[in-house]
């Protein structure tokens, strides 16, 4: 099936882009980052990598300040690729990727005792192979903020256009990275942002062919990405394959609910009955990783935007932990660490701009306008950009079957068929490569944010792909 552009999306982009990008011709300050951060509270000794943070003013009057953490490659920053990374939600800070997935530091996962949490080195950080900009997007996420109520509100097209403006200004302040291979990356809901931003960069490069400020765009990478509305239906396929529902119930769901289970259930009694039976079977599972403990208290939230997921609240007194029965018990530690005054001073945070930092904001002033990013993948494929799409194979929020489905819909021939990829003599997952330079990989035992569950395997996957080697 050929995927075509949604005219409504393009019209919306045409409306917002001139206003957002209109001030790029103005004088731009070169001071977009803090001095080099050599020490962080909670970490023993000087940092063994180069970290800076900063704000970049975007939008017509620079009323939106986007915050970022920048880590230079620990190997060869002069030549290694540069990655712009965004975390999902929408509303989850990129500090999630920095401290829980593949950044240079982890927050040590031990019982909270009222003192500042400890930071430890991540031996599998992706900054061994690339420089990474961890961007808090959209506005209102992490330390990014708007100076007015209007500026504090955004939508998918606005956020993506603001990210483009952020990049153009960031490169003005960091021209030494313009020649580095550049990739856009993200996970979960950022599956909407990443292909749109990548396309915007490509369009800018084409419009300004030969310009000194052209970004050396090579492609993009995505983990368990939100892509299109009907991907939710593949949870039934996933549940069947994992033995969560019976053959009979699966066949009944297919028969009574048709292709779109969610819409059919509202006016189809048999479909509604089947979905109720499905919910009984899956309701006690932790959807981001079905093998993990499913814990309700303390309240917590994954990177999914669903209302059924939970939020980690810094102010919740129940978050004093006696033991880590669940993986998510460690998330509140980030709030205890980053809301410390000395930590914020070290990170050069502007006082009084956001109040209490929350890792994933439940109440974000944001409109979901772009609900289907497949047209952007189709266009980027035609232009020949490289891409890596990976899925933790135990994620029930965005099942790997749904990702495989939209990739198949691009209709590109397979050049390296389904096979295992191996790390240290063990199967780490399965992979397939297509003629449009797209590589798909499952991460065996991974959840909704695969590097959090399988850091060594995901680093090997990332490094091999960056190096243009087979997984």
QUIRAQUI-V773703 format. One record per residue. RES is the residue in one letter. D_CENTER is the distance of its C-alpha to the mean C-alpha in Angstrom with 2 decimals. Layout:
RES|D_CENTER, RES|D_CENTER
This chain:
X|27.11, X|26.46, X|23.51, X|24.58, X|23.17, X|23.25, X|25.79, X|24.75, X|21.28, X|23.00, X|25.62, X|23.23, X|21.56, X|25.09, X|26.01, X|23.32, X|22.94, X|26.46, X|26.27, X|22.98, X|23.86, X|27.54, X|27.99, X|26.63, X|30.23, X|31.07, X|31.66, X|28.48, X|28.71, X|27.72, X|26.85, X|23.12, X|22.51, X|24.22, X|26.77, X|25.64, X|24.67, X|26.91, X|26.86, X|24.65, X|26.30, X|25.88, X|25.71, X|29.05, X|30.22, X|28.71, X|25.13, X|25.39, X|22.77, X|22.55, X|20.34, X|20.56, X|18.95, X|19.75, X|19.68, X|20.00, X|21.92, X|20.98, X|22.49, X|26.20, X|27.60, X|24.75, X|24.40, X|20.63, X|19.69, X|16.15, X|15.66, X|14.15, X|14.74, X|16.01, X|17.04, X|19.47, X|19.71, X|22.15, X|23.95, X|24.77, X|22.88, X|25.44, X|24.49, X|21.17, X|18.15, X|15.99, X|12.19, X|10.32, X|6.82, X|4.69, X|3.17, X|4.29, X|8.04, X|9.03, X|10.46, X|8.64, X|9.41, X|7.76, X|10.84, X|9.23, X|7.88, X|11.22, X|13.46, X|12.33, X|10.53, X|11.69, X|12.97, X|16.77, X|17.64, X|17.46, X|19.00, X|21.94, X|21.85, X|25.39, X|27.22, X|26.97, X|30.49, X|30.32, X|29.86, X|26.95, X|24.39, X|24.58, X|22.15, X|22.51, X|21.46, X|18.83, X|20.89, X|18.02, X|15.92, X|14.46, X|16.33, X|19.40, X|18.66, X|16.79, X|16.53, X|13.11, X|12.46, X|9.97, X|10.05, X|10.39, X|9.90, X|11.73, X|15.10, X|15.87, X|12.63, X|13.58, X|16.46, X|16.02, X|19.03, X|21.44, X|25.12, X|26.36, X|25.59, X|25.08, X|22.68, X|20.68, X|19.98, X|17.67, X|16.44, X|14.00, X|16.60, X|17.33, X|13.87, X|13.44, X|17.02, X|16.59, X|13.83, X|16.43, X|19.12, X|17.28, X|17.09, X|20.71, X|21.91, X|20.03, X|21.70, X|25.00, X|24.80, X|23.62, X|25.58, X|25.90, X|22.41, X|23.14, X|24.59, X|21.79, X|19.83, X|16.63, X|13.30, X|10.19, X|6.90, X|3.17, X|2.67, X|5.09, X|6.35, X|4.51, X|6.86, X|9.40, X|8.73, X|8.42, X|11.80, X|13.46, X|12.96, X|14.02, X|16.98, X|17.91, X|18.15, X|20.19, X|22.42, X|23.04, X|24.02, X|26.36, X|27.87, X|28.54, X|29.53, X|31.05, X|29.91, X|29.52, X|26.13, X|24.60, X|21.15, X|21.41, X|18.63, X|18.47, X|15.48, X|11.78, X|9.64, X|7.24, X|6.89, X|8.55, X|7.63, X|9.47, X|12.15, X|15.56, X|17.50, X|19.65, X|17.02, X|18.02, X|21.41, X|20.38, X|20.21, X|23.98, X|23.99, X|21.75, X|24.07, X|27.07, X|25.97, X|25.24, X|28.62, X|27.41, X|29.61, X|32.88, X|33.83, X|36.02, X|33.42, X|30.97, X|33.78, X|34.81, X|31.34, X|31.39, X|34.98, X|34.82, X|31.40, X|31.09, X|27.94, X|26.21, X|26.68, X|25.18, X|27.50, X|30.48, X|30.64, X|31.72, X|35.02, X|35.75, X|37.44, X|37.08, X|33.36, X|32.91, X|34.94, X|32.81, X|29.55, X|31.27, X|32.20, X|28.67, X|27.41, X|30.13, X|28.89, X|25.19, X|25.27, X|25.78, X|22.72, X|19.43, X|17.13, X|13.95, X|16.48, X|19.96, X|21.83, X|20.77, X|23.09, X|22.60, X|23.34, X|23.88, X|25.08, X|23.88, X|21.56, X|17.89, X|14.67, X|11.73, X|8.26, X|10.30, X|12.14, X|15.36, X|18.41, X|19.46, X|16.86, X|17.73, X|17.13, X|17.90, X|20.52, X|21.82, X|25.15, X|25.72, X|28.73, X|28.00, X|25.22, X|27.85, X|27.18, X|30.09, X|28.20, X|24.76, X|25.49, X|21.83, X|18.73, X|17.32, X|20.49, X|19.00, X|16.33, X|19.13, X|20.20, X|17.47, X|19.14, X|22.55, X|21.75, X|20.00, X|22.48, X|25.35, X|27.35, X|27.84, X|24.17, X|23.44, X|26.43, X|25.17, X|21.80, X|23.93, X|22.59, X|24.72, X|26.75, X|26.95, X|23.96, X|21.74, X|23.85, X|22.22, X|18.63, X|16.56, X|13.31, X|12.22, X|14.56, X|16.19, X|18.38, X|16.51, X|18.66, X|16.54, X|17.62, X|15.79, X|17.78, X|16.00, X|15.81, X|16.10, X|14.27, X|16.69, X|19.13, X|16.84, X|16.29, X|20.05, X|20.86, X|18.76, X|20.44, X|23.77, X|23.17, X|22.63, X|19.24, X|17.87, X|14.74, X|13.30, X|11.80, X|11.81, X|12.21, X|13.38, X|16.74, X|17.38, X|14.55, X|16.43, X|13.77, X|12.63, X|15.55, X|15.74, X|18.82, X|17.11, X|14.97, X|18.26, X|20.04, X|18.33, X|18.49, X|22.17, X|22.61, X|22.14, X|25.46, X|25.22, X|27.51, X|26.39, X|27.43, X|26.53, X|26.82, X|25.27, X|25.95, X|24.83, X|23.11, X|24.55, X|23.83, X|26.95, X|29.01, X|26.84, X|24.91, X|21.18, X|20.30, X|21.30, X|20.51, X|21.78, X|21.90, X|22.92, X|25.13, X|22.50, X|20.98, X|18.14, X|17.65, X|16.43, X|16.39, X|16.47, X|16.08, X|19.20, X|18.87, X|15.08, X|13.34, X|10.19, X|8.33, X|10.95, X|11.35, X|12.25, X|15.03, X|16.09, X|15.55, X|18.62, X|18.03, X|14.48, X|15.89, X|18.76, X|16.75, X|14.73, X|18.03, X|20.08, X|17.96, X|17.89, X|21.61, X|22.27, X|23.59, X|23.51, X|21.28
